[in-house]
């Protein structure tokens, strides 16, 4: 795994949550630049930014590793969406945050338990919206 300009690793749950939230804000901005008249079916593309942003923060530039991570988070997302009740709205911001945290798990920087604590913090302390 090639590392390059790694951002300082967050030291606690709140710092991880803040980093993930800022990454979410960046991802929405990038998505709206890519799809100026953003349609509902294009919002799912938000998740594709998660591995790259997580990789950027961790100094990971290995394209193969980033692509493998994208495949893994997309597989998890597909499984989650398939379990979703029909008619339930998809919360793209939540999906992105879960994908961002899963990327950090796959990169070896956090474990599942820590990602759950970070997600709990995000839901309690950050205004997560769908940016529509």
N, CA, C and O atoms as CSV, one atom per row, in Angstrom:
chain,resi,resn,atom,element,x,y,z
A,1,UNK,N,N,0.847,-1.164,0.000
A,1,UNK,CA,C,0.000,0.000,0.000
A,1,UNK,C,C,0.896,1.232,0.000
A,1,UNK,O,O,1.682,1.434,0.926
A,2,UNK,N,N,0.781,2.038,-1.019
A,2,UNK,CA,C,1.583,3.242,-1.151
A,2,UNK,C,C,0.948,4.377,-0.361
A,2,UNK,O,O,-0.246,4.635,-0.515
A,3,UNK,N,N,1.701,5.044,0.461
A,3,UNK,CA,C,1.167,6.137,1.273
A,3,UNK,C,C,1.807,7.437,0.822
A,3,UNK,O,O,2.981,7.485,0.453
A,4,UNK,N,N,0.994,8.498,0.862
A,4,UNK,CA,C,1.466,9.785,0.402
A,4,UNK,C,C,0.715,10.881,1.149
A,4,UNK,O,O,-0.513,10.935,1.084
A,5,UNK,N,N,1.419,11.744,1.848
A,5,UNK,CA,C,0.825,12.886,2.547
A,5,UNK,C,C,-0.388,12.502,3.401
A,5,UNK,O,O,-1.473,13.058,3.228
A,6,UNK,N,N,-0.205,11.579,4.293
A,6,UNK,CA,C,-1.294,11.150,5.157
A,6,UNK,C,C,-1.684,12.266,6.116
A,6,UNK,O,O,-0.836,12.867,6.776
A,7,UNK,N,N,-2.971,12.526,6.177
A,7,UNK,CA,C,-3.505,13.484,7.136
A,7,UNK,C,C,-3.347,12.876,8.529
A,7,UNK,O,O,-3.370,11.655,8.682
A,8,UNK,N,N,-3.187,13.717,9.530
A,8,UNK,CA,C,-3.060,13.205,10.897
A,8,UNK,C,C,-4.272,12.335,11.229
A,8,UNK,O,O,-5.414,12.717,10.972
A,9,UNK,N,N,-4.012,11.185,11.791
A,9,UNK,CA,C,-5.074,10.256,12.154
A,9,UNK,C,C,-5.899,10.850,13.291
A,9,UNK,O,O,-5.339,11.285,14.297
A,10,UNK,N,N,-7.228,10.875,13.142
A,10,UNK,CA,C,-8.051,11.382,14.243
A,10,UNK,C,C,-7.738,10.629,15.536
A,10,UNK,O,O,-7.494,9.422,15.523
A,11,UNK,N,N,-7.748,11.358,16.647
A,11,UNK,CA,C,-7.351,10.769,17.927
A,11,UNK,C,C,-8.525,10.274,18.760
A,11,UNK,O,O,-8.333,9.514,19.710
A,12,UNK,N,N,-9.749,10.701,18.414
A,12,UNK,CA,C,-10.905,10.259,19.197
A,12,UNK,C,C,-12.142,10.177,18.300
A,12,UNK,O,O,-12.103,10.550,17.128
A,13,UNK,N,N,-13.219,9.690,18.866
A,13,UNK,CA,C,-14.461,9.478,18.114
A,13,UNK,C,C,-14.964,10.781,17.494
A,13,UNK,O,O,-15.383,10.794,16.336
A,14,UNK,N,N,-14.924,11.869,18.253
A,14,UNK,CA,C,-15.419,13.153,17.756
A,14,UNK,C,C,-14.602,13.640,16.560
A,14,UNK,O,O,-15.161,14.182,15.607
A,15,UNK,N,N,-13.287,13.450,16.607
A,15,UNK,CA,C,-12.444,13.858,15.479
A,15,UNK,C,C,-12.730,13.006,14.242
A,15,UNK,O,O,-12.763,13.523,13.125
A,16,UNK,N,N,-12.936,11.711,14.437
A,16,UNK,CA,C,-13.303,10.835,13.320
A,16,UNK,C,C,-14.635,11.282,12.737
A,16,UNK,O,O,-14.795,11.344,11.518
A,17,UNK,N,N,-15.590,11.594,13.606
A,17,UNK,CA,C,-16.913,12.025,13.140
A,17,UNK,C,C,-16.799,13.328,12.348
A,17,UNK,O,O,-17.419,13.473,11.294
A,18,UNK,N,N,-16.019,14.258,12.849
A,18,UNK,CA,C,-15.841,15.527,12.143
A,18,UNK,C,C,-15.193,15.310,10.777
A,18,UNK,O,O,-15.621,15.900,9.785
A,19,UNK,N,N,-14.169,14.469,10.724
A,19,UNK,CA,C,-13.522,14.183,9.448
A,19,UNK,C,C,-14.518,13.571,8.461
A,19,UNK,O,O,-14.561,13.967,7.297
A,20,UNK,N,N,-15.309,12.616,8.920
A,20,UNK,CA,C,-16.295,11.963,8.050
A,20,UNK,C,C,-17.340,12.968,7.581
A,20,UNK,O,O,-17.754,12.946,6.422
A,21,UNK,N,N,-17.767,13.853,8.487
A,21,UNK,CA,C,-18.773,14.853,8.128
A,21,UNK,C,C,-18.231,15.834,7.082
A,21,UNK,O,O,-18.935,16.179,6.133
A,22,UNK,N,N,-17.012,16.273,7.252
A,22,UNK,CA,C,-16.387,17.172,6.271
A,22,UNK,C,C,-16.259,16.456,4.925
A,22,UNK,O,O,-16.489,17.060,3.878
A,23,UNK,N,N,-15.896,15.180,4.951
A,23,UNK,CA,C,-15.812,14.395,3.714
A,23,UNK,C,C,-17.181,14.320,3.038
A,23,UNK,O,O,-17.266,14.382,1.811
A,24,UNK,N,N,-18.248,14.186,3.822
A,24,UNK,CA,C,-19.608,14.171,3.281
A,24,UNK,C,C,-19.913,15.491,2.575
A,24,UNK,O,O,-20.464,15.497,1.474
A,25,UNK,N,N,-19.556,16.599,3.204
A,25,UNK,CA,C,-19.781,17.920,2.603
A,25,UNK,C,C,-19.030,18.033,1.273
A,25,UNK,O,O,-19.576,18.529,0.287
A,26,UNK,N,N,-17.797,17.578,1.252
A,26,UNK,CA,C,-16.985,17.617,0.029
A,26,UNK,C,C,-17.624,16.737,-1.045
A,26,UNK,O,O,-17.707,17.133,-2.207
A,27,UNK,N,N,-18.073,15.547,-0.655
A,27,UNK,CA,C,-18.667,14.610,-1.611
A,27,UNK,C,C,-19.923,15.204,-2.256
A,27,UNK,O,O,-20.109,15.086,-3.467
A,28,UNK,N,N,-20.781,15.838,-1.459
A,28,UNK,CA,C,-21.980,16.468,-2.034
A,28,UNK,C,C,-21.582,17.566,-3.017
A,28,UNK,O,O,-22.190,17.701,-4.079
A,29,UNK,N,N,-20.567,18.345,-2.666
A,29,UNK,CA,C,-20.107,19.419,-3.558
A,29,UNK,C,C,-19.600,18.829,-4.874
A,29,UNK,O,O,-19.957,19.316,-5.947
A,30,UNK,N,N,-18.777,17.791,-4.801
A,30,UNK,CA,C,-18.253,17.142,-6.003
A,30,UNK,C,C,-19.377,16.541,-6.851
A,30,UNK,O,O,-19.359,16.632,-8.078
A,31,UNK,N,N,-20.345,15.931,-6.183
A,31,UNK,CA,C,-21.462,15.315,-6.901
A,31,UNK,C,C,-22.272,16.370,-7.647
A,31,UNK,O,O,-22.668,16.157,-8.793
A,32,UNK,N,N,-22.517,17.501,-7.001
A,32,UNK,CA,C,-23.295,18.571,-7.642
A,32,UNK,C,C,-22.522,19.214,-8.788
A,32,UNK,O,O,-23.125,19.713,-9.739
A,33,UNK,N,N,-21.201,19.206,-8.706
A,33,UNK,CA,C,-20.389,19.694,-9.832
A,33,UNK,C,C,-20.475,18.717,-11.008
A,33,UNK,O,O,-20.522,19.130,-12.167
A,34,UNK,N,N,-20.495,17.427,-10.696
A,34,UNK,CA,C,-20.562,16.403,-11.735
A,34,UNK,C,C,-21.962,16.321,-12.353
A,34,UNK,O,O,-22.103,16.107,-13.557
A,35,UNK,N,N,-22.989,16.492,-11.524
A,35,UNK,CA,C,-24.384,16.434,-11.966
A,35,UNK,C,C,-25.087,17.733,-11.542
A,35,UNK,O,O,-25.763,17.758,-10.513
A,36,UNK,N,N,-24.936,18.801,-12.318
A,36,UNK,CA,C,-25.497,20.104,-11.918
A,36,UNK,C,C,-27.009,20.084,-11.660
A,36,UNK,O,O,-27.489,20.766,-10.755
A,37,UNK,N,N,-27.753,19.314,-12.442
A,37,UNK,CA,C,-29.199,19.211,-12.192
A,37,UNK,C,C,-29.470,17.841,-11.574
A,37,UNK,O,O,-30.149,16.999,-12.162
A,38,UNK,N,N,-28.937,17.641,-10.403
A,38,UNK,CA,C,-28.925,16.357,-9.704
A,38,UNK,C,C,-30.308,15.718,-9.618
A,38,UNK,O,O,-31.245,16.287,-9.058
A,39,UNK,N,N,-30.405,14.529,-10.184
A,39,UNK,CA,C,-31.661,13.766,-10.154
A,39,UNK,C,C,-31.557,12.686,-9.074
A,39,UNK,O,O,-30.462,12.310,-8.656
A,40,UNK,N,N,-32.704,12.203,-8.638
A,40,UNK,CA,C,-32.758,11.205,-7.567
A,40,UNK,C,C,-31.885,9.987,-7.880
A,40,UNK,O,O,-31.154,9.506,-7.013
A,41,UNK,N,N,-31.962,9.491,-9.115
A,41,UNK,CA,C,-31.209,8.276,-9.464
A,41,UNK,C,C,-29.698,8.517,-9.558
A,41,UNK,O,O,-28.934,7.555,-9.638
A,42,UNK,N,N,-29.251,9.777,-9.550
A,42,UNK,CA,C,-27.828,10.083,-9.601
A,42,UNK,C,C,-27.216,10.234,-8.208
A,42,UNK,O,O,-25.994,10.200,-8.062
A,43,UNK,N,N,-28.050,10.398,-7.195
A,43,UNK,CA,C,-27.555,10.623,-5.837
A,43,UNK,C,C,-26.760,9.439,-5.298
A,43,UNK,O,O,-25.889,9.612,-4.446
A,44,UNK,N,N,-27.052,8.247,-5.786
A,44,UNK,CA,C,-26.342,7.054,-5.325
A,44,UNK,C,C,-24.848,7.147,-5.656
A,44,UNK,O,O,-24.028,6.492,-5.012
A,45,UNK,N,N,-24.499,7.950,-6.648
A,45,UNK,CA,C,-23.101,8.139,-7.039
A,45,UNK,C,C,-22.283,8.777,-5.917
A,45,UNK,O,O,-21.053,8.726,-5.938
A,46,UNK,N,N,-22.957,9.373,-4.945
A,46,UNK,CA,C,-22.281,9.980,-3.796
A,46,UNK,C,C,-21.355,8.973,-3.114
A,46,UNK,O,O,-20.260,9.323,-2.673
A,47,UNK,N,N,-21.804,7.732,-3.032
A,47,UNK,CA,C,-21.061,6.689,-2.323
A,47,UNK,C,C,-19.706,6.450,-2.988
A,47,UNK,O,O,-18.745,6.087,-2.309
A,48,UNK,N,N,-19.614,6.644,-4.289
A,48,UNK,CA,C,-18.370,6.421,-5.021
A,48,UNK,C,C,-17.224,7.316,-4.577
A,48,UNK,O,O,-16.059,7.001,-4.819
A,49,UNK,N,N,-17.546,8.424,-3.933
A,49,UNK,CA,C,-16.499,9.323,-3.455
A,49,UNK,C,C,-15.887,8.869,-2.124
A,49,UNK,O,O,-14.798,9.315,-1.763
A,50,UNK,N,N,-16.568,8.001,-1.406
A,50,UNK,CA,C,-16.132,7.617,-0.050
A,50,UNK,C,C,-14.722,7.008,-0.011
A,50,UNK,O,O,-13.884,7.485,0.754
A,51,UNK,N,N,-14.436,5.973,-0.810
A,51,UNK,CA,C,-13.089,5.394,-0.734
A,51,UNK,C,C,-11.981,6.373,-1.127
A,51,UNK,O,O,-10.915,6.388,-0.511
A,52,UNK,N,N,-12.236,7.190,-2.152
A,52,UNK,CA,C,-11.212,8.135,-2.586
A,52,UNK,C,C,-10.951,9.195,-1.521
A,52,UNK,O,O,-9.797,9.541,-1.266
A,53,UNK,N,N,-12.007,9.716,-0.895
A,53,UNK,CA,C,-11.812,10.725,0.148
A,53,UNK,C,C,-11.155,10.117,1.382
A,53,UNK,O,O,-10.279,10.730,1.990
A,54,UNK,N,N,-11.584,8.902,1.751
A,54,UNK,CA,C,-10.943,8.218,2.883
A,54,UNK,C,C,-9.479,7.935,2.551
A,54,UNK,O,O,-8.596,8.127,3.387
A,55,UNK,N,N,-9.229,7.478,1.328
A,55,UNK,CA,C,-7.867,7.202,0.905
A,55,UNK,C,C,-7.004,8.453,0.898
A,55,UNK,O,O,-5.836,8.411,1.285
A,56,UNK,N,N,-7.581,9.565,0.458
A,56,UNK,CA,C,-6.853,10.830,0.443
A,56,UNK,C,C,-6.454,11.221,1.873
A,56,UNK,O,O,-5.327,11.653,2.115
A,57,UNK,N,N,-7.391,11.063,2.812
A,57,UNK,CA,C,-7.084,11.402,4.208
A,57,UNK,C,C,-6.037,10.476,4.814
A,57,UNK,O,O,-5.284,10.890,5.696
A,58,UNK,N,N,-5.979,9.246,4.360
A,58,UNK,CA,C,-5.034,8.278,4.904
A,58,UNK,C,C,-3.769,8.175,4.078
A,58,UNK,O,O,-2.893,7.373,4.402
A,59,UNK,N,N,-3.647,8.961,3.025
A,59,UNK,CA,C,-2.442,8.933,2.203
A,59,UNK,C,C,-2.358,7.725,1.289
A,59,UNK,O,O,-1.262,7.343,0.878
A,60,UNK,N,N,-3.481,7.120,0.964
A,60,UNK,CA,C,-3.497,5.937,0.105
A,60,UNK,C,C,-3.762,6.372,-1.328
A,60,UNK,O,O,-4.802,6.954,-1.634
A,61,UNK,N,N,-2.809,6.082,-2.194
A,61,UNK,CA,C,-2.935,6.462,-3.602
A,61,UNK,C,C,-2.948,5.259,-4.538
A,61,UNK,O,O,-3.100,5.414,-5.750
A,62,UNK,N,N,-2.789,4.070,-3.982
A,62,UNK,CA,C,-2.775,2.840,-4.774
A,62,UNK,C,C,-4.161,2.639,-5.404
A,62,UNK,O,O,-5.124,2.305,-4.714
A,63,UNK,N,N,-4.246,2.850,-6.734
A,63,UNK,CA,C,-5.529,2.780,-7.454
A,63,UNK,C,C,-6.189,1.412,-7.296
A,63,UNK,O,O,-7.411,1.318,-7.182
A,64,UNK,N,N,-5.389,0.366,-7.291
A,64,UNK,CA,C,-5.958,-0.983,-7.148
A,64,UNK,C,C,-6.631,-1.128,-5.774
A,64,UNK,O,O,-7.736,-1.662,-5.674
A,65,UNK,N,N,-5.968,-0.660,-4.740
A,65,UNK,CA,C,-6.530,-0.721,-3.386
A,65,UNK,C,C,-7.805,0.117,-3.298
A,65,UNK,O,O,-8.789,-0.309,-2.693
A,66,UNK,N,N,-7.790,1.297,-3.898
A,66,UNK,CA,C,-8.972,2.163,-3.888
A,66,UNK,C,C,-10.128,1.525,-4.655
A,66,UNK,O,O,-11.276,1.597,-4.217
A,67,UNK,N,N,-9.831,0.905,-5.792
A,67,UNK,CA,C,-10.877,0.243,-6.573
A,67,UNK,C,C,-11.451,-0.965,-5.842
A,67,UNK,O,O,-12.662,-1.183,-5.861
A,68,UNK,N,N,-10.583,-1.759,-5.191
A,68,UNK,CA,C,-11.052,-2.903,-4.395
A,68,UNK,C,C,-11.964,-2.424,-3.263
A,68,UNK,O,O,-12.980,-3.049,-2.957
A,69,UNK,N,N,-11.586,-1.317,-2.658
A,69,UNK,CA,C,-12.380,-0.770,-1.561
A,69,UNK,C,C,-13.721,-0.275,-2.080
A,69,UNK,O,O,-14.749,-0.492,-1.438
A,70,UNK,N,N,-13.727,0.386,-3.229
A,70,UNK,CA,C,-14.978,0.838,-3.832
A,70,UNK,C,C,-15.891,-0.346,-4.121
A,70,UNK,O,O,-17.086,-0.291,-3.830
A,71,UNK,N,N,-15.343,-1.410,-4.688
A,71,UNK,CA,C,-16.145,-2.608,-4.957
A,71,UNK,C,C,-16.753,-3.166,-3.674
A,71,UNK,O,O,-17.925,-3.540,-3.647
A,72,UNK,N,N,-15.957,-3.221,-2.619
A,72,UNK,CA,C,-16.434,-3.769,-1.342
A,72,UNK,C,C,-17.537,-2.906,-0.743
A,72,UNK,O,O,-18.545,-3.436,-0.275
A,73,UNK,N,N,-17.366,-1.581,-0.748
A,73,UNK,CA,C,-18.399,-0.723,-0.148
A,73,UNK,C,C,-19.672,-0.732,-0.995
A,73,UNK,O,O,-20.775,-0.628,-0.458
A,74,UNK,N,N,-19.523,-0.857,-2.313
A,74,UNK,CA,C,-20.704,-0.946,-3.172
A,74,UNK,C,C,-21.459,-2.254,-2.938
A,74,UNK,O,O,-22.689,-2.284,-2.968
A,75,UNK,N,N,-20.714,-3.327,-2.707
A,75,UNK,CA,C,-21.344,-4.618,-2.412
A,75,UNK,C,C,-22.118,-4.535,-1.093
A,75,UNK,O,O,-23.241,-5.031,-0.997
A,76,UNK,N,N,-21.522,-3.914,-0.087
A,76,UNK,CA,C,-22.206,-3.744,1.198
A,76,UNK,C,C,-23.452,-2.888,1.019
A,76,UNK,O,O,-24.513,-3.212,1.553
A,77,UNK,N,N,-23.329,-1.799,0.271
A,77,UNK,CA,C,-24.458,-0.909,0.034
A,77,UNK,C,C,-25.579,-1.642,-0.687
A,77,UNK,O,O,-26.746,-1.498,-0.323
A,78,UNK,N,N,-25.242,-2.424,-1.701
A,78,UNK,CA,C,-26.249,-3.184,-2.446
A,78,UNK,C,C,-26.980,-4.139,-1.516
A,78,UNK,O,O,-28.204,-4.253,-1.572
A,79,UNK,N,N,-26.230,-4.826,-0.661
A,79,UNK,CA,C,-26.848,-5.737,0.303
A,79,UNK,C,C,-27.796,-4.974,1.221
A,79,UNK,O,O,-28.911,-5.426,1.480
A,80,UNK,N,N,-27.351,-3.813,1.716
A,80,UNK,CA,C,-28.185,-3.006,2.615
A,80,UNK,C,C,-29.448,-2.518,1.903
A,80,UNK,O,O,-30.540,-2.570,2.469
A,81,UNK,N,N,-29.300,-2.050,0.676
A,81,UNK,CA,C,-30.457,-1.544,-0.069
A,81,UNK,C,C,-31.426,-2.665,-0.418
A,81,UNK,O,O,-32.637,-2.446,-0.460
A,82,UNK,N,N,-30.910,-3.858,-0.666
A,82,UNK,CA,C,-31.780,-4.998,-0.951
A,82,UNK,C,C,-32.603,-5.397,0.272
A,82,UNK,O,O,-33.701,-5.937,0.139
A,83,UNK,N,N,-32.068,-5.128,1.465
A,83,UNK,CA,C,-32.800,-5.427,2.706
A,83,UNK,C,C,-33.767,-4.299,3.074
A,83,UNK,O,O,-34.636,-4.475,3.929
A,84,UNK,N,N,-33.613,-3.149,2.429
A,84,UNK,CA,C,-34.445,-1.982,2.712
A,84,UNK,C,C,-35.890,-2.269,2.318
A,84,UNK,O,O,-36.150,-2.836,1.257
A,85,UNK,N,N,-36.817,-1.878,3.169
A,85,UNK,CA,C,-38.239,-2.056,2.864
A,85,UNK,C,C,-38.611,-1.230,1.645
A,85,UNK,O,O,-38.151,-0.101,1.477
A,86,UNK,N,N,-39.457,-1.816,0.791
A,86,UNK,CA,C,-39.926,-1.071,-0.382
A,86,UNK,C,C,-40.621,0.201,0.070
A,86,UNK,O,O,-41.394,0.205,1.028
A,87,UNK,N,N,-40.332,1.265,-0.635
A,87,UNK,CA,C,-40.965,2.532,-0.300
A,87,UNK,C,C,-40.206,3.360,0.718
A,87,UNK,O,O,-40.473,4.552,0.869
A,88,UNK,N,N,-39.263,2.745,1.418
A,88,UNK,CA,C,-38.450,3.488,2.381
A,88,UNK,C,C,-37.489,4.381,1.604
A,88,UNK,O,O,-36.861,3.922,0.650
A,89,UNK,N,N,-37.362,5.646,1.995
A,89,UNK,CA,C,-36.419,6.513,1.279
A,89,UNK,C,C,-34.975,6.082,1.550
A,89,UNK,O,O,-34.649,5.581,2.627
A,90,UNK,N,N,-34.135,6.286,0.562
A,90,UNK,CA,C,-32.710,6.008,0.715
A,90,UNK,C,C,-32.066,7.278,1.282
A,90,UNK,O,O,-32.255,8.368,0.743
A,91,UNK,N,N,-31.328,7.134,2.341
A,91,UNK,CA,C,-30.632,8.265,2.953
A,91,UNK,C,C,-29.191,8.247,2.450
A,91,UNK,O,O,-28.319,7.590,3.018
A,92,UNK,N,N,-28.971,8.987,1.371
A,92,UNK,CA,C,-27.681,8.941,0.689
A,92,UNK,C,C,-26.538,9.439,1.567
A,92,UNK,O,O,-25.429,8.909,1.495
A,93,UNK,N,N,-26.793,10.444,2.389
A,93,UNK,CA,C,-25.739,10.950,3.271
A,93,UNK,C,C,-25.307,9.872,4.260
A,93,UNK,O,O,-24.114,9.691,4.506
A,94,UNK,N,N,-26.270,9.163,4.821
A,94,UNK,CA,C,-25.961,8.067,5.749
A,94,UNK,C,C,-25.195,6.972,5.013
A,94,UNK,O,O,-24.222,6.428,5.537
A,95,UNK,N,N,-25.637,6.650,3.795
A,95,UNK,CA,C,-24.927,5.633,2.997
A,95,UNK,C,C,-23.483,6.043,2.760
A,95,UNK,O,O,-22.574,5.220,2.865
A,96,UNK,N,N,-23.270,7.328,2.438
A,96,UNK,CA,C,-21.902,7.811,2.221
A,96,UNK,C,C,-21.072,7.650,3.492
A,96,UNK,O,O,-19.954,7.137,3.445
A,97,UNK,N,N,-21.617,8.084,4.625
A,97,UNK,CA,C,-20.871,8.013,5.885
A,97,UNK,C,C,-20.510,6.571,6.225
A,97,UNK,O,O,-19.394,6.292,6.664
A,98,UNK,N,N,-21.450,5.667,6.023
A,98,UNK,CA,C,-21.162,4.248,6.269
A,98,UNK,C,C,-20.065,3.743,5.330
A,98,UNK,O,O,-19.192,2.979,5.741
A,99,UNK,N,N,-20.115,4.174,4.069
A,99,UNK,CA,C,-19.092,3.766,3.095
A,99,UNK,C,C,-17.736,4.368,3.444
A,99,UNK,O,O,-16.704,3.716,3.283
A,100,UNK,N,N,-17.736,5.607,3.922
A,100,UNK,CA,C,-16.484,6.267,4.317
A,100,UNK,C,C,-15.848,5.519,5.490
A,100,UNK,O,O,-14.643,5.270,5.502
A,101,UNK,N,N,-16.672,5.168,6.466
A,101,UNK,CA,C,-16.158,4.447,7.631
A,101,UNK,C,C,-15.721,3.033,7.248
A,101,UNK,O,O,-14.692,2.549,7.720
A,102,UNK,N,N,-16.503,2.374,6.391
A,102,UNK,CA,C,-16.102,1.034,5.943
A,102,UNK,C,C,-14.773,1.093,5.191
A,102,UNK,O,O,-13.942,0.194,5.318
A,103,UNK,N,N,-14.579,2.152,4.411
A,103,UNK,CA,C,-13.299,2.311,3.702
A,103,UNK,C,C,-12.151,2.357,4.702
A,103,UNK,O,O,-11.114,1.729,4.491
A,104,UNK,N,N,-12.335,3.100,5.792
A,104,UNK,CA,C,-11.284,3.183,6.812
A,104,UNK,C,C,-11.087,1.851,7.528
A,104,UNK,O,O,-9.978,1.538,7.961
A,105,UNK,N,N,-12.154,1.068,7.655
A,105,UNK,CA,C,-12.022,-0.281,8.217
A,105,UNK,C,C,-11.165,-1.128,7.271
A,105,UNK,O,O,-10.217,-1.788,7.697
A,106,UNK,N,N,-11.513,-1.098,5.984
A,106,UNK,CA,C,-10.794,-1.905,4.995
A,106,UNK,C,C,-9.341,-1.469,4.847
A,106,UNK,O,O,-8.478,-2.290,4.533
A,107,UNK,N,N,-9.061,-0.182,5.069
A,107,UNK,CA,C,-7.688,0.309,5.028
A,107,UNK,C,C,-6.925,-0.057,6.301
A,107,UNK,O,O,-5.705,0.101,6.359
A,108,UNK,N,N,-7.637,-0.548,7.324
A,108,UNK,CA,C,-6.991,-0.989,8.550
A,108,UNK,C,C,-6.796,0.094,9.612
A,108,UNK,O,O,-5.978,-0.076,10.516
A,109,UNK,N,N,-7.531,1.202,9.516
A,109,UNK,CA,C,-7.341,2.290,10.469
A,109,UNK,C,C,-8.329,2.282,11.636
A,109,UNK,O,O,-8.039,2.826,12.701
A,110,UNK,N,N,-9.488,1.668,11.436
A,110,UNK,CA,C,-10.464,1.526,12.524
A,110,UNK,C,C,-11.069,0.132,12.432
A,110,UNK,O,O,-10.913,-0.567,11.431
A,111,UNK,N,N,-11.764,-0.256,13.499
A,111,UNK,CA,C,-12.471,-1.529,13.470
A,111,UNK,C,C,-13.982,-1.262,13.426
A,111,UNK,O,O,-14.418,-0.113,13.505
A,112,UNK,N,N,-14.761,-2.313,13.302
A,112,UNK,CA,C,-16.221,-2.201,13.168
A,112,UNK,C,C,-16.830,-1.502,14.383
A,112,UNK,O,O,-17.699,-0.643,14.234
A,113,UNK,N,N,-16.382,-1.862,15.567
A,113,UNK,CA,C,-16.935,-1.269,16.784
A,113,UNK,C,C,-16.695,0.249,16.809
A,113,UNK,O,O,-17.595,1.025,17.131
A,114,UNK,N,N,-15.487,0.649,16.468
A,114,UNK,CA,C,-15.167,2.069,16.457
A,114,UNK,C,C,-16.004,2.799,15.408
A,114,UNK,O,O,-16.458,3.919,15.644
A,115,UNK,N,N,-16.210,2.166,14.251
A,115,UNK,CA,C,-17.019,2.800,13.207
A,115,UNK,C,C,-18.459,2.995,13.686
A,115,UNK,O,O,-19.091,3.996,13.350
A,116,UNK,N,N,-18.974,2.057,14.459
A,116,UNK,CA,C,-20.322,2.197,15.013
A,116,UNK,C,C,-20.392,3.353,16.006
A,116,UNK,O,O,-21.377,4.091,16.038
A,117,UNK,N,N,-19.346,3.508,16.814
A,117,UNK,CA,C,-19.296,4.624,17.761
A,117,UNK,C,C,-19.205,5.957,17.016
A,117,UNK,O,O,-19.826,6.940,17.419
A,118,UNK,N,N,-18.440,5.987,15.944
A,118,UNK,CA,C,-18.311,7.202,15.137
A,118,UNK,C,C,-19.662,7.544,14.505
A,118,UNK,O,O,-20.069,8.706,14.501
A,119,UNK,N,N,-20.350,6.542,13.975
A,119,UNK,CA,C,-21.650,6.768,13.345
A,119,UNK,C,C,-22.658,7.278,14.372
A,119,UNK,O,O,-23.464,8.159,14.072
A,120,UNK,N,N,-22.613,6.734,15.563
A,120,UNK,CA,C,-23.487,7.195,16.649
A,120,UNK,C,C,-23.224,8.678,16.937
A,120,UNK,O,O,-24.161,9.464,17.077
A,121,UNK,N,N,-21.960,9.045,17.023
A,121,UNK,CA,C,-21.565,10.431,17.257
A,121,UNK,C,C,-22.057,11.330,16.126
A,121,UNK,O,O,-22.573,12.420,16.375
A,122,UNK,N,N,-21.897,10.878,14.894
A,122,UNK,CA,C,-22.352,11.654,13.740
A,122,UNK,C,C,-23.848,11.923,13.818
A,122,UNK,O,O,-24.296,13.046,13.586
A,123,UNK,N,N,-24.614,10.895,14.143
A,123,UNK,CA,C,-26.071,11.034,14.195
A,123,UNK,C,C,-26.521,11.937,15.335
A,123,UNK,O,O,-27.537,12.622,15.224
A,124,UNK,N,N,-25.771,11.938,16.422
A,124,UNK,CA,C,-26.136,12.740,17.591
A,124,UNK,C,C,-25.677,14.190,17.493
A,124,UNK,O,O,-26.363,15.088,17.981
A,125,UNK,N,N,-24.529,14.429,16.870
A,125,UNK,CA,C,-23.910,15.753,16.972
A,125,UNK,C,C,-23.781,16.534,15.666
A,125,UNK,O,O,-23.371,17.694,15.691
A,126,UNK,N,N,-24.117,15.936,14.539
A,126,UNK,CA,C,-23.935,16.612,13.256
A,126,UNK,C,C,-25.260,16.683,12.498
A,126,UNK,O,O,-26.049,15.739,12.530
A,127,UNK,N,N,-25.500,17.802,11.818
A,127,UNK,CA,C,-26.756,17.972,11.048
A,127,UNK,C,C,-26.671,17.260,9.702
A,127,UNK,O,O,-26.364,17.880,8.684
A,128,UNK,N,N,-26.939,15.981,9.701
A,128,UNK,CA,C,-26.825,15.196,8.478
A,128,UNK,C,C,-28.099,15.386,7.651
A,128,UNK,O,O,-29.201,15.047,8.083
A,129,UNK,N,N,-27.915,15.936,6.456
A,129,UNK,CA,C,-29.062,16.150,5.571
A,129,UNK,C,C,-28.751,15.557,4.208
A,129,UNK,O,O,-27.650,15.069,3.956
A,130,UNK,N,N,-29.735,15.612,3.349
A,130,UNK,CA,C,-29.584,15.031,2.015
A,130,UNK,C,C,-29.110,16.050,0.987
A,130,UNK,O,O,-28.964,15.704,-0.185
A,131,UNK,N,N,-28.867,17.293,1.389
A,131,UNK,CA,C,-28.302,18.320,0.498
A,131,UNK,C,C,-28.999,18.404,-0.855
A,131,UNK,O,O,-28.342,18.504,-1.892
A,132,UNK,N,N,-30.298,18.363,-0.844
A,132,UNK,CA,C,-31.022,18.429,-2.121
A,132,UNK,C,C,-31.405,19.828,-2.477
A,132,UNK,O,O,-32.019,20.054,-3.520
